[in-house]
Amino acid sequence: MDMVILEDWLEFALRWVHVITAIAWIGSSFYFIALDLGLRKSNDRRQKVHGEEWQVHGGGFYHIQKYLVAPGRLPPDLVWFKWESYSTWLSGFAMLILVYYMGAELYLIDPGVLDIPVWAGVAISLASLAFGWIAYDLICRSPFGRDNTRLMIGLYVILVAMAWGYAQVFSGRAALLHLGAFTATIMTANVFFIIIPNQKIVVADLIAGRTPDAKYGIIAKQRSTHNNYLTLPVIFLMLSNHYPLAFASPYNWVIASLVFLMGVTIRHFFNTMHARRGKPWWTWGLTAALFALIVWLSAIPAPEAAEDGEADSALQGAPARFAAAEGFEEVADIVMGRCSMCHAEEPGWEGIRVAPRGVVLDTPEAIARHARQIYIQAGVTNAMPPANLSFMEPEERAAIRAWFRAAEEG
């Protein structure tokens, strides 16, 4: 079996797992936030019941109660919600390794942004994820973190700074993806290092017959609220790698910063509604205005780069091997003839303003750099051109396969 095909299926499988676990995590998180906000005061205060709610779903009725700190007696069966979060982060990190670290020359490093070796890009990536959690946690524990509003503003400033910083180091696609990973790491670390350990302290106190300290629940609730407001922007950033208008814009870091504000306005509407404090419809108008601003920013062309002499188009590593392989000239002609009307710096196909997924195939150098994608999309499968609009012939697809395999064997 072709290793490239196996690797592509491994990526698909990991992405599938990542999406499934993310749905489970986000679903349970949103449910419990809505439940907590919607609780009504209980008529029975003897058992220290803080609030309760009746719900109906799937033909059944549910009576849910929340205790002020904890029940007087620990139930024999206690369900923990943690693996949804852990599995989402682990599968996402595996995707980061497979796509962005192993494919760093194509997806992570952009010499036009910052010409650094692959090992340096991977090191910066890993260090930034660790820095995010450490900085955030220290701020939350400091006197600055005692005011929730001030804390959220401080966190937003950090996210904007990281958005700008990533855009100065990585490719546009990797910059937004890393901002999402940066935020998701904070969210999962909140669960792993704060929320679950605090709940375990409460459980241990109950088992030992001690009255749990309410502070552990308050701290966990603060971190859970942060996760609630960060969820929607993370989803946007993880999806952004499919949309060049977001990641390939010279203002991608500004777009990402505005998306975090959209996450706040959207969640504020639903959180307020679930708390039965009305429906602040103004948040919809503000969200639409922010999105319109994002669309406008994405349409601004990149400023012309100053010419510092002739650009270095020399190919190294894997791209050089594909450029030197037998059949490359024929394949380059095929791709530029069948694909470059869309996959170009200035696409000629009506209705396409930016090259799909940011993949430009209008030079031999670019074609060598995207050899693996060309092989999968147009050689092994008929995914490209879409609906075969440019009439790529079976013989041309065979030439692509032969060229790629010759380079791999060589």
C-alpha positions in Angstrom: 0.0 0.0 0.0 1.2 3.5 -0.9 2.6 5.2 2.2 1.3 8.6 1.1 -2.2 7.2 0.9 -1.9 5.6 4.3 -0.7 8.9 5.8 -3.6 10.7 4.2 -6.0 8.2 5.7 -4.3 8.6 9.1 -4.8 12.3 8.9 -8.5 11.8 8.0 -8.9 9.4 10.9 -7.3 11.8 13.4 -9.4 14.7 12.1 -12.5 12.6 12.5 -11.6 11.7 16.1 -10.8 15.3 16.7 -14.2 16.5 15.5 -16.1 13.8 17.4 -14.4 14.5 20.7 -14.7 18.3 20.2 -18.5 17.9 19.6 -18.7 15.9 22.9 -16.7 18.5 24.8 -18.4 21.6 23.4 -21.8 19.9 23.8 -21.4 19.0 27.5 -19.8 22.4 28.2 -22.6 24.4 26.6 -25.2 22.2 28.3 -23.8 22.7 31.8 -23.3 26.5 31.3 -26.9 26.8 30.2 -28.1 24.5 33.1 -26.1 26.4 35.7 -27.4 29.8 34.5 -31.0 28.5 34.3 -31.4 27.0 37.7 -34.3 28.1 39.9 -34.1 28.4 43.6 -35.1 25.2 45.3 -38.0 25.0 47.7 -36.1 22.5 49.7 -33.1 24.2 51.4 -32.6 21.5 54.1 -30.2 19.5 51.9 -28.3 22.7 50.8 -29.7 22.5 47.3 -28.7 25.7 45.6 -31.0 25.4 42.6 -33.0 23.0 40.5 -34.5 22.6 37.1 -37.0 20.3 35.4 -36.2 19.3 31.8 -37.8 17.1 29.2 -35.9 15.3 26.4 -36.4 12.2 24.4 -39.7 11.4 25.9 -38.5 11.5 29.5 -38.5 14.0 32.3 -35.4 14.9 34.4 -35.2 16.6 37.8 -31.8 18.2 38.2 -30.5 19.7 41.4 -27.3 21.6 42.2 -25.8 21.7 45.7 -24.4 24.9 47.1 -21.0 23.2 47.7 -21.6 19.4 47.7 -24.2 16.9 48.9 -24.0 15.8 52.5 -23.3 12.2 51.3 -21.3 11.2 48.2 -23.4 9.1 45.8 -21.9 5.7 44.8 -21.9 6.5 41.1 -20.3 9.9 40.2 -20.0 10.8 36.5 -17.0 12.9 35.6 -16.8 15.1 32.5 -13.1 15.3 31.6 -12.1 12.8 28.8 -14.1 14.8 26.3 -11.6 17.7 26.8 -8.5 15.5 27.1 -9.3 13.6 23.9 -10.0 16.7 22.0 -6.6 18.2 22.9 -4.7 15.0 22.3 -6.2 14.3 18.9 -5.6 18.0 18.0 -2.0 17.9 19.0 -1.5 14.7 17.0 -2.9 16.5 14.0 -0.5 19.4 14.7 2.4 17.0 14.6 1.2 15.1 11.5 0.2 18.1 9.4 2.3 21.1 10.6 5.4 19.5 12.1 5.9 16.7 9.6 4.7 18.9 6.7 6.5 22.0 8.0 8.0 23.0 4.7 4.5 23.2 3.2 2.3 24.4 6.0 4.3 25.8 8.9 7.2 27.7 7.5 6.8 30.5 4.9 10.2 32.0 3.9 8.3 35.1 2.8 7.3 35.7 6.4 10.3 34.4 8.3 13.0 32.2 6.8 13.8 29.8 9.7 14.7 26.1 9.8 12.0 23.5 10.5 13.4 22.6 14.0 13.2 26.3 15.0 9.5 26.6 13.8 8.6 23.4 15.8 10.4 24.7 18.9 8.6 28.1 18.7 5.3 26.3 18.3 5.8 24.1 21.3 7.2 26.9 23.5 4.3 29.2 22.6 1.7 26.6 23.7 3.5 26.1 27.0 3.9 29.9 27.5 0.2 30.5 26.9 -0.9 28.2 29.8 1.8 29.4 32.2 1.2 33.1 31.6 -2.6 32.7 31.8 -2.5 30.6 35.0 -0.1 33.0 36.8 -2.3 36.0 35.9 -5.5 34.2 37.1 -3.8 33.4 40.4 -2.4 36.9 40.9 -4.3 39.9 42.5 -5.0 41.1 38.9 -7.1 38.0 38.4 -9.5 38.7 41.2 -11.6 41.0 39.0 -13.2 38.8 36.3 -13.9 41.7 33.9 -10.3 43.0 34.2 -9.0 39.4 33.8 -11.0 38.8 30.6 -9.7 42.1 29.1 -6.1 41.1 30.0 -6.6 37.7 28.4 -7.9 39.4 25.3 -4.8 41.6 25.1 -2.6 38.5 25.3 -4.6 36.8 22.5 -4.3 39.8 20.2 -0.5 40.0 20.9 -0.2 36.3 20.2 -2.2 36.7 17.0 0.2 39.4 15.8 3.2 37.4 16.9 2.2 34.2 15.1 1.6 36.2 11.9 5.2 37.4 12.1 6.7 33.9 12.4 4.5 31.3 10.6 2.6 31.0 7.3 -0.9 32.6 7.4 -2.6 29.2 7.7 -0.3 28.1 10.5 -0.6 31.4 12.3 -4.4 31.2 12.8 -4.2 27.5 13.5 -1.6 28.1 16.2 -3.7 30.8 17.8 -6.5 28.3 18.0 -4.1 25.7 19.5 -2.8 28.3 21.9 -6.3 29.0 23.1 -7.4 25.4 23.2 -4.4 24.4 25.3 -5.4 27.0 27.9 -8.9 25.6 27.9 -7.9 21.9 28.3 -5.3 22.9 30.9 -8.0 24.6 32.8 -9.9 21.3 32.9 -6.8 19.2 33.7 -4.9 21.4 36.2 -7.8 23.3 37.8 -11.3 22.2 37.4 -10.9 18.4 37.9 -8.3 18.6 40.7 -10.6 21.1 42.6 -13.5 18.7 42.2 -11.3 15.8 43.5 -10.5 17.9 46.6 -14.2 18.3 47.3 -14.8 14.6 46.8 -11.9 13.7 49.1 -13.3 16.0 51.8 -16.7 14.4 51.5 -15.2 10.9 51.8 -13.2 12.0 54.9 -16.3 13.5 56.4 -15.1 17.1 56.1 -17.1 20.1 54.9 -15.6 21.1 51.5 -14.3 24.7 51.1 -16.5 26.7 48.7 -13.4 28.4 47.1 -12.6 25.3 45.0 -16.0 25.5 43.3 -15.6 29.3 42.8 -12.2 28.9 41.1 -13.4 26.1 38.9 -16.4 28.1 37.9 -14.2 31.0 36.9 -12.1 28.9 34.6 -15.2 27.1 33.2 -16.6 30.6 32.3 -13.4 31.5 30.4 -13.7 28.3 28.4 -17.3 29.1 27.6 -16.3 32.4 26.0 -13.3 31.0 24.2 -15.0 28.0 22.5 -16.5 29.7 19.5 -13.4 31.6 18.4 -11.4 28.3 18.7 -13.8 26.6 16.3 -13.4 29.5 13.8 -9.6 29.4 14.0 -9.5 25.6 13.5 -11.8 25.9 10.4 -9.9 28.9 9.0 -7.2 26.8 7.3 -9.8 25.9 4.7 -10.5 29.6 3.9 -7.7 31.7 2.4 -9.8 34.9 2.7 -9.2 34.5 6.5 -5.7 33.1 6.8 -4.1 34.5 3.6 -5.1 38.1 4.3 -2.3 40.4 5.3 -4.7 41.4 8.2 -5.3 37.8 9.4 -4.2 38.6 12.9 -6.7 41.5 13.0 -9.4 39.2 11.7 -8.6 36.7 14.5 -8.7 39.4 17.1 -12.2 40.4 15.9 -13.4 36.8 16.0 -12.6 36.7 19.7 -14.9 39.7 20.2 -17.6 37.9 18.2 -17.3 34.9 20.5 -18.0 37.2 23.5 -21.1 38.8 21.8 -22.6 35.5 20.7 -22.1 33.8 24.1 -23.3 36.9 26.0 -26.7 36.6 24.2 -27.1 32.9 25.0 -25.8 33.2 28.5 -28.1 36.1 29.2 -31.1 34.2 27.7 -30.3 31.0 29.7 -30.1 33.0 32.9 -33.6 34.4 32.1 -32.4 38.0 32.1 -33.9 38.8 28.7 -32.6 38.6 25.2 -30.0 41.3 24.4 -30.7 41.4 20.6 -28.2 44.3 20.3 -25.5 41.6 20.4 -26.7 40.2 17.1 -26.2 43.6 15.5 -22.8 44.0 17.0 -21.8 40.5 15.9 -23.0 41.2 12.3 -21.0 44.5 12.3 -17.9 42.7 13.5 -18.3 40.0 10.8 -18.9 42.7 8.1 -15.6 44.3 9.2 -13.8 41.0 8.9 -15.2 40.5 5.3 -14.0 44.1 4.4 -10.5 43.4 5.8 -10.2 40.2 3.9 -10.9 42.0 0.6 -8.0 44.5 1.1 -5.1 43.5 -1.1 -1.7 43.0 0.4 0.6 45.9 0.1 3.3 45.6 -2.6 6.5 44.2 -1.1 9.7 46.2 -1.6 12.0 44.6 -4.1 15.3 43.7 -2.4 16.8 42.1 -5.5 15.8 38.9 -7.1 13.9 36.5 -4.9 15.6 33.3 -4.0 13.6 30.5 -5.7 16.1 27.7 -5.0 14.4 24.5 -3.9 15.8 22.5 -1.1 14.9 19.2 0.6 11.8 17.3 -0.6 10.7 20.0 -3.1 14.1 19.8 -4.8 13.7 16.0 -5.1 10.4 16.4 -6.9 11.7 19.1 -9.2 14.5 16.8 -10.3 12.4 13.7 -10.7 11.8 12.2 -14.2 8.6 13.6 -15.7 8.6 16.9 -13.7 8.6 19.2 -16.8 5.6 17.3 -18.3 3.7 17.5 -15.0 4.5 21.2 -14.5 2.9 21.8 -17.9 -0.1 19.7 -17.1 -0.7 21.5 -13.7 -0.2 25.0 -15.1 -2.5 24.2 -17.9 -5.3 22.5 -15.9 -5.0 24.1 -12.5 -3.4 27.5 -12.5 -6.5 29.3 -13.7 -7.8 28.9 -10.1 -4.5 28.2 -8.2 -2.7 31.4 -9.0 -1.7 34.6 -7.3 -4.4 36.3 -9.4 -7.0 33.5 -10.3 -8.5 33.9 -13.8 -11.6 31.8 -13.1 -14.7 34.0 -12.7 -15.9 34.2 -9.1 -12.6 33.0 -7.5 -10.7 35.9 -5.9 -8.1 33.9 -3.9 -6.5 30.6 -4.7 -8.5 27.8 -3.1 -6.9 26.9 0.3 -4.1 29.4 -0.5 -2.5 26.8 -2.8 -0.7 28.6 -5.7 0.4 26.4 -8.6 1.5 28.9 -11.3 5.3 28.2 -11.2 7.4 25.1 -11.4 8.8 25.9 -7.9 5.3 26.0 -6.4 4.3 22.8 -8.1 7.3 21.0 -6.6 6.4 22.3 -3.2 2.9 21.0 -3.4 3.8 17.6 -5.0 2.0 15.5 -2.3 -1.3 17.5 -2.7 -1.2 17.3 -6.4 -0.5 13.5 -6.3 -3.5 12.9 -3.9 -5.9 15.4 -5.4 -5.3 14.9 -9.1 -3.3 11.7 -9.5 -4.7 9.1 -7.1 -8.2 10.7 -7.0 -10.2 12.9 -9.3 -10.9 15.5 -6.7 -9.1 18.2 -8.7 -10.0 19.9 -10.9 -13.5 20.0 -9.4 -16.0 18.3 -11.7 -13.0 18.1 -14.1 -13.9 21.5 -15.4 -10.5 21.9 -17.1 -10.8 18.4 -18.7 -7.7 16.7 -17.3 -7.2 13.5 -19.2 -6.6 10.0 -17.7 -3.1 10.0 -19.3 -2.2 13.3 -17.5 -3.3 11.9 -14.2 -1.1 8.8 -14.9 1.8 11.1 -15.6 1.3 12.8 -12.3 1.3 9.4 -10.5 4.4 8.2 -12.4 6.3 11.5 -11.6 5.5 11.4 -7.9 6.4 7.7 -7.4 9.7 8.2 -9.3 10.6 11.0 -6.9 9.7 8.9 -3.9 11.7 6.0 -5.1 14.6 8.1 -6.1 
